[in-house]
Amino acid sequence: MIHVCIVRLLSAFAEEQATEDAVYYMGEALRKGVVELDVFLKVRTASCDNIESHLSDWCKFIQLIVMPAL
């Protein structure tokens, strides 16, 4: 059980980091005029939804693993 939770947690963390990188580079593209504001906002909105999902995974992990140990 713990192994599965840790794998899920690491996967969520890696995906969150990739999402943050994508938003950063989209912001740079917006700043340089390579993409339009509406495209940037769509990516940013999607990334916020993705990060919110990962926060939920973190909370579930804490409830399943950390809290029972206390």
OpenMM code with the backbone's topology and positions (N, CA, C; nanometers):
from openmm import Vec3, app, unit

residues = "MET ILE HIS VAL CYS ILE VAL ARG LEU LEU SER ALA PHE ALA GLU GLU GLN ALA THR GLU ASP ALA VAL TYR TYR MET GLY GLU ALA LEU ARG LYS GLY VAL VAL GLU LEU ASP VAL PHE LEU LYS VAL ARG THR ALA SER CYS ASP ASN ILE GLU SER HIS LEU SER ASP TRP CYS LYS PHE ILE GLN LEU ILE VAL MET PRO ALA LEU".split()
positions = [
    Vec3(0.0824, -0.1199, 0.0000),
    Vec3(0.0000, 0.0000, 0.0000),
    Vec3(0.0871, 0.1268, 0.0000),
    Vec3(0.1871, 0.1285, 0.0868),
    Vec3(0.2727, 0.2464, 0.0954),
    Vec3(0.3472, 0.2672, -0.0355),
    Vec3(0.3977, 0.1573, -0.0943),
    Vec3(0.4729, 0.1665, -0.2195),
    Vec3(0.3877, 0.2288, -0.3289),
    Vec3(0.2633, 0.1854, -0.3413),
    Vec3(0.1734, 0.2388, -0.4440),
    Vec3(0.1488, 0.3873, -0.4217),
    Vec3(0.1293, 0.4275, -0.2982),
    Vec3(0.1060, 0.5688, -0.2669),
    Vec3(0.2290, 0.6528, -0.2988),
    Vec3(0.3461, 0.6017, -0.2680),
    Vec3(0.4680, 0.6775, -0.2957),
    Vec3(0.4882, 0.6926, -0.4460),
    Vec3(0.4632, 0.5860, -0.5214),
    Vec3(0.4756, 0.5938, -0.6670),
    Vec3(0.3777, 0.6964, -0.7231),
    Vec3(0.2542, 0.6953, -0.6749),
    Vec3(0.1541, 0.7935, -0.7200),
    Vec3(0.1965, 0.9344, -0.6830),
    Vec3(0.2489, 0.9506, -0.5644),
    Vec3(0.2918, 1.0813, -0.5178),
    Vec3(0.4076, 1.1343, -0.6018),
    Vec3(0.5057, 1.0503, -0.6281),
    Vec3(0.6181, 1.0922, -0.7111),
    Vec3(0.5743, 1.1247, -0.8533),
    Vec3(0.4827, 1.0467, -0.9046),
    Vec3(0.4303, 1.0723, -1.0386),
    Vec3(0.3579, 1.2067, -1.0439),
    Vec3(0.2770, 1.2338, -0.9424),
    Vec3(0.2053, 1.3611, -0.9362),
    Vec3(0.3028, 1.4777, -0.9245),
    Vec3(0.4079, 1.4595, -0.8453),
    Vec3(0.5079, 1.5640, -0.8293),
    Vec3(0.5789, 1.5931, -0.9613),
    Vec3(0.6173, 1.4874, -1.0321),
    Vec3(0.6856, 1.5046, -1.1611),
    Vec3(0.5954, 1.5742, -1.2618),
    Vec3(0.4689, 1.5361, -1.2628),
    Vec3(0.3744, 1.5993, -1.3552),
    Vec3(0.3538, 1.7461, -1.3197),
    Vec3(0.3480, 1.7755, -1.1911),
    Vec3(0.3328, 1.9148, -1.1475),
    Vec3(0.4529, 1.9991, -1.1897),
    Vec3(0.5722, 1.9443, -1.1757),
    Vec3(0.6924, 2.0162, -1.2162),
    Vec3(0.6929, 2.0416, -1.3674),
    Vec3(0.6509, 1.9417, -1.4446),
    Vec3(0.6435, 1.9580, -1.5899),
    Vec3(0.5414, 2.0648, -1.6268),
    Vec3(0.4306, 2.0676, -1.5542),
    Vec3(0.3275, 2.1684, -1.5790),
    Vec3(0.3813, 2.3081, -1.5493),
    Vec3(0.4527, 2.3221, -1.4390),
    Vec3(0.5108, 2.4520, -1.4052),
    Vec3(0.6113, 2.4968, -1.5113),
    Vec3(0.6903, 2.4031, -1.5610),
    Vec3(0.7852, 2.4355, -1.6678),
    Vec3(0.7120, 2.4832, -1.7929),
    Vec3(0.6042, 2.4137, -1.8278),
    Vec3(0.5279, 2.4513, -1.9474),
    Vec3(0.4698, 2.5914, -1.9335),
    Vec3(0.4165, 2.6232, -1.8155),
    Vec3(0.3604, 2.7561, -1.7926),
    Vec3(0.4696, 2.8619, -1.7995),
    Vec3(0.5857, 2.8321, -1.7444),
    Vec3(0.6968, 2.9270, -1.7502),
    Vec3(0.7339, 2.9582, -1.8950),
    Vec3(0.7524, 2.8529, -1.9757),
    Vec3(0.7942, 2.8750, -2.1136),
    Vec3(0.6830, 2.9376, -2.1984),
    Vec3(0.5584, 2.9080, -2.1640),
    Vec3(0.4487, 2.9762, -2.2330),
    Vec3(0.4489, 3.1243, -2.1972),
    Vec3(0.4810, 3.1559, -2.0712),
    Vec3(0.4919, 3.2959, -2.0299),
    Vec3(0.6035, 3.3678, -2.1040),
    Vec3(0.7144, 3.2989, -2.1230),
    Vec3(0.8248, 3.3569, -2.1997),
    Vec3(0.7826, 3.3791, -2.3454),
    Vec3(0.7094, 3.2823, -2.4009),
    Vec3(0.6615, 3.2968, -2.5390),
    Vec3(0.5636, 3.4128, -2.5496),
    Vec3(0.4804, 3.4314, -2.4492),
    Vec3(0.3867, 3.5440, -2.4469),
    Vec3(0.4646, 3.6756, -2.4409),
    Vec3(0.5635, 3.6798, -2.3541),
    Vec3(0.6448, 3.8011, -2.3386),
    Vec3(0.7152, 3.8386, -2.4691),
    Vec3(0.7579, 3.7381, -2.5448),
    Vec3(0.8292, 3.7625, -2.6700),
    Vec3(0.7354, 3.7804, -2.7892),
    Vec3(0.6057, 3.7658, -2.7643),
    Vec3(0.5083, 3.7848, -2.8710),
    Vec3(0.4905, 3.6646, -2.9619),
    Vec3(0.5379, 3.5490, -2.9180),
    Vec3(0.5280, 3.4278, -2.9998),
    Vec3(0.3878, 3.3679, -2.9915),
    Vec3(0.3235, 3.3776, -2.8752),
    Vec3(0.1858, 3.3297, -2.8590),
    Vec3(0.0970, 3.4458, -2.8161),
    Vec3(-0.0301, 3.4308, -2.8441),
    Vec3(-0.1281, 3.5326, -2.8067),
    Vec3(-0.1733, 3.5109, -2.6620),
    Vec3(-0.2302, 3.6137, -2.6038),
    Vec3(-0.2753, 3.6090, -2.4652),
    Vec3(-0.3797, 3.4997, -2.4437),
    Vec3(-0.4732, 3.4836, -2.5382),
    Vec3(-0.5785, 3.3833, -2.5184),
    Vec3(-0.5215, 3.2416, -2.5110),
    Vec3(-0.4182, 3.2127, -2.5880),
    Vec3(-0.3537, 3.0808, -2.5835),
    Vec3(-0.2850, 3.0617, -2.4485),
    Vec3(-0.2141, 3.1641, -2.4047),
    Vec3(-0.1475, 3.1571, -2.2748),
    Vec3(-0.2480, 3.1340, -2.1629),
    Vec3(-0.3592, 3.2059, -2.1660),
    Vec3(-0.4592, 3.1923, -2.0601),
    Vec3(-0.5218, 3.0538, -2.0583),
    Vec3(-0.5406, 2.9931, -2.1753),
    Vec3(-0.5940, 2.8558, -2.1810),
    Vec3(-0.4968, 2.7589, -2.1148),
    Vec3(-0.3685, 2.7732, -2.1450),
    Vec3(-0.2669, 2.6859, -2.0846),
    Vec3(-0.2598, 2.7096, -1.9347),
    Vec3(-0.2630, 2.8340, -1.8946),
    Vec3(-0.2554, 2.8682, -1.7520),
    Vec3(-0.3752, 2.8123, -1.6756),
    Vec3(-0.4939, 2.8237, -1.7320),
    Vec3(-0.6145, 2.7706, -1.6676),
    Vec3(-0.6057, 2.6195, -1.6538),
    Vec3(-0.5622, 2.5532, -1.7601),
    Vec3(-0.5475, 2.4076, -1.7556),
    Vec3(-0.4437, 2.3668, -1.6512),
    Vec3(-0.3371, 2.4435, -1.6392),
    Vec3(-0.2328, 2.4097, -1.5422),
    Vec3(-0.2834, 2.4272, -1.3995),
    Vec3(-0.3656, 2.5276, -1.3761),
    Vec3(-0.4226, 2.5473, -1.2421),
    Vec3(-0.5121, 2.4296, -1.2043),
    Vec3(-0.5901, 2.3817, -1.2999),
    Vec3(-0.6748, 2.2645, -1.2747),
    Vec3(-0.5881, 2.1426, -1.2441),
    Vec3(-0.4783, 2.1287, -1.3158),
    Vec3(-0.3870, 2.0163, -1.2959),
    Vec3(-0.3224, 2.0214, -1.1580),
    Vec3(-0.2773, 2.1382, -1.1181),
    Vec3(-0.2141, 2.1536, -0.9869),
    Vec3(-0.3154, 2.1282, -0.8758),
    Vec3(-0.4382, 2.1727, -0.8948),
    Vec3(-0.5430, 2.1491, -0.7958),
    Vec3(-0.5664, 1.9994, -0.7772),
    Vec3(-0.5621, 1.9252, -0.8868),
    Vec3(-0.5775, 1.7802, -0.8811),
    Vec3(-0.4631, 1.7171, -0.8023),
    Vec3(-0.3411, 1.7678, -0.8226),
    Vec3(-0.2262, 1.7134, -0.7505),
    Vec3(-0.2330, 1.7448, -0.6014),
    Vec3(-0.2857, 1.8599, -0.5666),
    Vec3(-0.3025, 1.8926, -0.4251),
    Vec3(-0.3968, 1.7932, -0.3588),
    Vec3(-0.4986, 1.7537, -0.4326),
    Vec3(-0.5908, 1.6538, -0.3819),
    Vec3(-0.5187, 1.5212, -0.3582),
    Vec3(-0.4295, 1.4830, -0.4508),
    Vec3(-0.3511, 1.3604, -0.4341),
    Vec3(-0.2622, 1.3684, -0.3099),
    Vec3(-0.2010, 1.4844, -0.2868),
    Vec3(-0.1157, 1.5027, -0.1691),
    Vec3(-0.1981, 1.4862, -0.0412),
    Vec3(-0.3162, 1.5439, -0.0396),
    Vec3(-0.4019, 1.5337, 0.0791),
    Vec3(-0.4421, 1.3892, 0.1053),
    Vec3(-0.4765, 1.3162, -0.0005),
    Vec3(-0.5124, 1.1747, 0.0149),
    Vec3(-0.3941, 1.0955, 0.0678),
    Vec3(-0.2746, 1.1257, 0.0169),
    Vec3(-0.1547, 1.0563, 0.0628),
    Vec3(-0.1343, 1.0799, 0.2121),
    Vec3(-0.1470, 1.2032, 0.2541),
    Vec3(-0.1273, 1.2360, 0.3952),
    Vec3(-0.2304, 1.1640, 0.4820),
    Vec3(-0.3546, 1.1604, 0.4361),
    Vec3(-0.4592, 1.0942, 0.5129),
    Vec3(-0.4358, 0.9440, 0.5238),
    Vec3(-0.3892, 0.8823, 0.4150),
    Vec3(-0.3710, 0.7380, 0.4148),
    Vec3(-0.2452, 0.6931, 0.4887),
    Vec3(-0.1378, 0.7675, 0.4740),
    Vec3(-0.0091, 0.7210, 0.5245),
    Vec3(0.0343, 0.7925, 0.6509),
    Vec3(0.0353, 0.9210, 0.6504),
    Vec3(0.0930, 0.9959, 0.7613),
    Vec3(0.0003, 1.0010, 0.8819),
    Vec3(-0.1248, 1.0333, 0.8614),
    Vec3(-0.2159, 1.0531, 0.9747),
    Vec3(-0.2364, 0.9279, 1.0592),
    Vec3(-0.2546, 0.8079, 1.0017),
    Vec3(-0.2712, 0.6901, 1.0874),
    Vec3(-0.1491, 0.6609, 1.1747),
    Vec3(-0.0324, 0.7044, 1.1300),
    Vec3(0.0897, 0.6799, 1.2069),
    Vec3(0.0998, 0.7688, 1.3296),
    Vec3(0.0238, 0.8771, 1.3331),
    Vec3(0.0326, 0.9701, 1.4473),
    Vec3(-0.0430, 0.9209, 1.5670),
] * unit.nanometer
topology = app.Topology()
chain = topology.addChain("A")
for resn in residues:
    res = topology.addResidue(resn, chain)
    for name in ("N", "CA", "C"):
        topology.addAtom(name, app.Element.getBySymbol(name[0]), res)
